[in-house]
Each structure stands twice: as structure tokens, then as C-alpha cells.
Amino acid sequence: MTPASAAACCACRRCPDTEHEFGNLAVGYYDRRMSALLTQRTSRAFAILAAGIALLSLPAAAQTNYFTDWPVGTSPQEVGKRVAEHFVTTPHADPKHIVYQEVCTWYGALTFAQLSGDKDLSAKLIRRFDPLMTPTGADLIGKERHVDFTVFGTVPLELYLQTKDPKYLDLGKSFPDRQWESPTPDGLTSETRFWIDDMYMITTVEVQAYRATGEMKYLDRASLEMVAYLEKLQQPNGLFYHAPDAPFFWGRGNGWVAAGMTELLRSLPANHPRRARILEAYRKMMHTLLGYQSSDGMWRQLIDHPEAWPESSSTGMFTFAMITGVKNGWLDPATYGPAARKGWLALVGYIDQNADVTSVCEGTGRNNNLDYYLARARRTGDFHGQAPVLWCASALLR
């Protein structure tokens, strides 16, 4: 299936579930066909073709576990290894400071390395970080009190979780602690700005601090912030405007929300007073996203606009949220398992021969203009796209 035919297929916005449309296809034929195509990934044409073939994901009646029996070249072990090793050798995205999208990719690479038992990869990722612990390297760590810089703490906190070296804990914990030094009268961080991106940036570093210390105050902060954003930004259909003055369902913006709720729910205790509210919002969002997934497994730059182009970073984030939801029992496996599998296989088709993710929306500020979102440039190898691939690979291995 070509991109043009895929677009035509999903022009109705709500195509039938792939497992019903292709229910009579033999599983063995699918896997052999997918394997043959992916071994020929020598050009962008083959990557697009692989994404189209990915819609032939296994029907529900043919399997009980949607996250095994991967065609050659598409397993989380293979894909995660390629993308993580590529990250190790990729220069910093910004020579002046470590940017949030690099932080998110680093975090994903670290969790993948640990979950796959790849100690050599873990050592490489630590060596990439340790120069930042020197006086000269520390200049690359953003000092501004802003969500895009505070999320940096996620990486040293993950390093502490994996190594138990207190130097990483001291550095990492300083970011979530300073985030709440001067809270608002409502108890929110002063970094609150009610952009949906924040629902990942603010909450994940707090969740990581809880995982590293066991102190419940970090989850209380993250859940308070999450609920405040849910009340202000979630729309009746379950999706989120980019901001109150930017009434568009931007793909990656909604991806940040989905990933942020997913990370928080992974650690929030069942008896926490805000868990039910957050889980309700998560399920409502996943239900609506299910209807907007294209027949090729992708979601679009603007979720509810069929004329918008298929976008890889949002697809990766939504797929991560669904994989995790199915594995943790938050979502019905028979409904969301096929969608998550289809999303993963589609995403793999957008990784080129250099392990760079293609069709990644460029960095996007809020704007009250439809054409602004539709005209955003597509990037290749942007960390915004590399990160969710590693999150998905990690989720599949958990």
C-alpha cells in the first residue's frame, strides 16, 4: 500500500478495525511476506512499503498474545538495539544545552538497555552522560526554571535506578525538588503553563523521583498537576487541544499527554485518591484514538484531519500508551492489542536504513491557525521521533 492509497483508505477518518477487514489472511503468509519486505530496507520506498504491509497485523481470532511472533527485523529487541546504538553515536541535538527531546530519547535508550540485558549498551549510555558531571560539561545542563529543562532530571534518576550511584540521585533529584520550590496557591508548580506538552515534561521527572526515592510527595505532585491539566484541556471526545488558545488536536501534543498519563499510571498506587480520575481520562483518550488510527496503523499530524500527513512521533507515543495499557490490564486486550501491534509495525516501517525515524513533525509551538499545523515540516532523525520508538520497545519487553 502506497502513502496515497493509505490516505485514500482512511479518508473516512474511522476505518474498520484491521483484524476484521483482514480476518481471513493466514498468519504464516503475513509473517513471511513482512519478513521478506523488511530485509530489503535499502531505500525509503521499501520503508513505506513495509508500513503499508504492516496493516496486515494478526487478527484477534488467530492469536492470544499480540506482542510476540514478530516478523524478521521488527521485534522490539532488534529495533530497539538499532535505534539505541544510533543514539549513542549521535551528537547532542543542540551544542549549547541538552534539549528535552534528547532527554526523552536517552531515557528510552536506558530503559531498553536494562530491559534487554544489554550491559554494553548501558555502559555506552553512561559514558555519554558522565561528561555532564564535570564543570565544563555541566554547562550543557539547562539552568532555566522551565519544563523543557526540568525534565532533564529524568535521565540521572534513571541512571541512579540502574546503578545505585548516589551522584546521579543528587543531580537528578535537584530538578523535581526545585520544580516545587515556589508553588502556586493551588499547589501547582510555578512552571505550569497549560500546554499539553507539560503533561509529560512536568510529571515524568516527578514520577522518576518517586521511583528513585519511594517518597510519595512526588506522586502527589505529579497527580495534582495531571488532574489540573485534565480539567482544563481534555475535550468531551477525550482528546486535548494544544492549549486553550490553540483549539487543534495536534498529534504529538496529544502524544505527550498519552505518554505522561501512562508513565504516571505505571507507578501510581491503586488506592491513590487521584488514580481513578487519571485512569478514566486515559481510557477515554485511548477509546477516541482507536477510531482515528488509519488502516496502515498510523495516526496523523492533526488527529482528526484526514488530509494531514501520517506522523511518526505521535504514532509512537500512542502505541506506547496502548502497549502499556494492554500489558497492565487497563485496556481490553482484544480491542487494543491489535491496534498496538499495528501501530508498532507501522512505526517500524518509518525507520530508514540509518536507524533514523522519518516523517517526524518539527518542533511546534501553539498557534490558533489550522494551516500552521498542517504545514509543519517533516524531519528525519529528530529525537522527537527516536524517543517513542525506544519507549515502545521498552514497553514490549516489560
N, C-alpha and C positions, 0 to 999 in steps of 0.2 A: 504494500500500500504506500503510495507516494504522499507527501505532505498535502498536495492539492486534494487528493481523494479522501484523505483523513479529514480535512477541513469540511469537504462536502458532506461526509458521513455524519459529522457532529453538528451540522448547521441547525438542527432542531434543538440544540442545547441539551437534550436529555435522551441520548441514545439508549436502546435497550441494553441490559447487562450482557457483557460478552459471553458469560457462561451459558446464557440461554440461547444466544444467537449462534454460538458455535458448539452447542452441546453434543453434536454427533461426530465431532472430529476425534480421531483416535489419538490417545495421549502419546503413544510411541512415535507416530508420524510427526506430531508437533515438535517433540524434543529433537528428533533427528534433523528436521528442517531448520529449527532455530540454531542448532549447533553448527550446521554447515554454513549458515549465513554469517554467524558471529566470528567464525575462524577467518573470514575474508575481510575483516575490518581494516582495510587498507586505504579507505577514502571516505569522505563524508557521505557519498552515495550509499555505501554499504551500511553506515551507521543509521541513516534514515530508513533504509530498507529493514534493518533489524528492528527499529522502533515500530514499524508498521506490522511486521510479523509478530511482534510481542503481544498484539491483541488476541492471539490465539492461546491465551493462558488456559491452564487446565480447568475444565468445567467442574462445578461442585460435586456432581454425581460421580466423578472419576477419582476423587481423592478425599482424604480426611485431613491432610496436613498441607496447607497451601505454601509452606515455606521450605520445602525440600525438593529433591529431584530437579535441580536446575539444569537447563541446557548448558553445554560446554561454554565456558567463558562468561557465564552470567551469575555464578554463585557469589554470595557475599564475601567469601574468602578470597576469590580471585579478583573481584572488582575492588574490594576494599584495599587489598595489597597494592594493586596498581596505582590507585589514587593516593594512598597514603605515602608510598615511596616517592611519588611525583612531588608531593608536598614537601618532603624532606629536602629536596634539591631546588625548590622554587625560591627565588629571592623574596624578601619581605615586600608586601604589596605597596608600601609607602616607605621611602627611605627616611622619613622624619619621625614616624612613630608606628607602633603596631596597631593596625586598624581592626575593628570588631569582626569583619568577615574572615580575617586571618585567624583571630582568636577562635572563632567557631569551627574553622577547619582543623586547627591544632587540637582542639578538644575532641573532635570526632576521630582524628588520627590516633590520639592517645587511647581512647576507649576501644577503638578497633584493635590496636596493637595488643592491649591487655586481653580482650575477649578472644582473640585468635591465638594467644600464647606466643606471639612473635616478639621475643626478648630483644632481638637485634634491632627491630624497628623501634621498639620502646627506647632503646639506648640512643638511637639516632635522633629521636624527637626530644629527648632530654638534652642532648648535646646542642641542639638548635636553640634550646631555651637558656641554657646556663650562661651564655654571654650577657644576657639581660640582667644577671645578678651582679655584674661588675659595674663600677662607677660610670664607665663610658657607655656600656650597653644600656644602663638604666635610663639614659636619655631618650630611648625609644619607647619607653612606657609613658603613655599619656597621663598628664597630671590634672587635666581639666575635670571638674566635677560635672560629668555628663555621662549619660547612659552608654554612649558609644565607647567610652574609655573605661568606665567602671567594670564592664563585662570582662575586661582583661583578666580579672581575678579568677575567672573560671579555670584557666589553664594551670596556674601554680597550685590551685586547690586540687585539681585532678592529679597533678604530679605528687602532691602530698599523699593523696589517697592510694597511689600506686607504690610510692617509695617509702612513705612514713618519715621522710626527711623534714625536720621542723622548719628549715629555712624556707621551704615552699609554703608551709602553713602560715608563717608570719607574713610573708609577702601577700599571699592570696587573701587572707582574712582582712587585711587592711582595706580592701576595696568594698566589700559588703558592709564593713563597720562604718566607714566614712560616708557611705550612701545614706545612712540614717542618723548622721550627726545632728542635723537640723531639720527634723520632720515638720510637716505642715500640721495645722491644728487637727486635721483629720487622721493624723498618724502616718501619712504617706511620705515617701522620700521627697526631698526638695527637687530631685531630678525628674519628677513627674511632669509630663507634658501632654499626655493623652494622644500620642501617636501609637498605632498598633505595634510598631516595631519594638516598643518598650516592653511589651508583654513577654518578650523573650529576654531582652537585654537586662532589664531590672531584676526579673525573678530568678533567672537561672544562676546568677552568681550567688544569690541568697540561698538557693537550694544546694548549691555546691558547698557553701559554708556549713549548712546543716549536715551534709553527708560527711564532711571532714571533722566536725566537732560534736555532733549529736545534740547541739543546743537548739531547742525548739523555737527560740526567738526568731531565727532566720526563716523558718517556715511560716511563722505567724506574719512576718513582714511580707514575704512573697505572696501569701494567700490574700492578705489585706489589699495589696496592690492589684493583684489579679482581679479580685471581685470589683474593685473600684473601676477598673478599665472595662470589665464586662458590662457593668451597669451603664456606662457612658457610651460605649462604642458598639456593642453587639446589636445587630438589627433583628427584626422579627423572624427573618428567614435563617438566622443562625450565623450569617457571615458578618464581616466587620468593614465599616468604612475606614479608609486610610487615616482619617482624622475627622473631627466634627465638621470642619470646613472643606473637606475633600471627600464628597459622597460617592466614592467608587470602590468596588470590591477588587482592589489590586491584589494580584496573585501572591507575590512574595510577602507583602504585608500581612495577608491572611495566613501565610505560611509561618511567619514568626509567631503569630498567635497560637496556631495549632501546635507548633513545637514547644512553645513556652508552657502551655497547659499540660502537654504530655510530660515534660520534664518534672513539672511540679507534682502531677498526679502520681508519678513513679515513686515519689518519696513522702507524699502527704499521707499520714495515717488514716485508716478507715474511720476513726472516731473524731477526726478533726472537725470542728464546727463549720468550716468553710468548704470541706471536701465535696459535699453533696451539691452545693451551688456550682462549683467549678466543673464537676463531672457532668452535670446537667448541660452546662454551656458547651462543653467539649462534644458531647453526644449530639447535641442539636447542630453544631457546626459540621460534624462528620456526616450526618444524615444529608445535609444540603450539598456538601461536596460530592457525595456519591452520585447525585443526579447530574452534576456538571462535569464529571470525568468523561473525556472523549473516548470514542471507541478504540483509539490507539493507546489508551492508558494515560494520556497526558491531561494536565489542566492548562488553562490559558492565561496569558498576561493579565487580562481582566476576566475574572472567573465567569461572569455572566454574559460576556460578549463573544459570540461565535466567530466574529470577524477578527478577533485578536489572535495573535500567534501562539502556538504551543510553547510554554515556558518551563525550563527545566528546574530552576531552583524551587519554585512553588510546588512543582510536582514531587520533588524530593522531600520537601517538608511535609506535605500532606501524606505521602506514602509512609514516612517515618511515624507520623501520628497514628495512622491506621495499623501498621505492623504492630506497634506497641500496644494499641488498644485491643487488638485481637489476642495477642500473647498474654495480656494481663486480665482478660475476661471482661473488659469494659465494653467491648463491641461484639456483636454476634458474628462468629467465625464464618458461617455460611453466607452471610451478606457481605462482610467487609474483607474476608480472606481473599476472594478472587480479585477484588478491586486493588488491594495492597500488592498482590503478586503482579497484576497487570501494570500497576504503577512502577514497580521496581524494574520489570523487564523493559518497559518503555524508556525509563531513565537510563538504563544501561546502553540503550541504542543511541543515546545522545553523547556518549563518551567517545572521543576520537582516538586515533592511533597513538597520540601523545599522552593519553590519560587526562586530557582536558575536557571538561564538560562544555558542551556547546549550547547555544540558544539561551543564554543567561541574561535576564534583564539587567541593564546597567543600574547603578545606584540611583535611587528615586526619592526625591523629597515630595512632600504633599503639594497638591495643586488642584484647584477647583476648575479643572478643564479636562474634558474627556480626551481630546486629541493629544494632550500631553502624555497620557498613559499609553495610548495606542501607538504613539510614535517613538516610544523608548527604544534605544538601540539594543541590539543583541550582542552579547560578549561571549568570548570563548576563553576558558581557563580562569575566569573570575572566581575568586574564593567564595562568593555568594552561591555559586553552583557546586563547587567542590565539597563544601561543608555538608550539605544534606545527603550527598551520596555516602559519606562516611558515617553519618548518623544512622542511615538506613542499614548499612552493612553491620553496624554495631547492634542495632535492634534485632536484626535477623539472627545474630549469634547469641543473644541473651537467652 
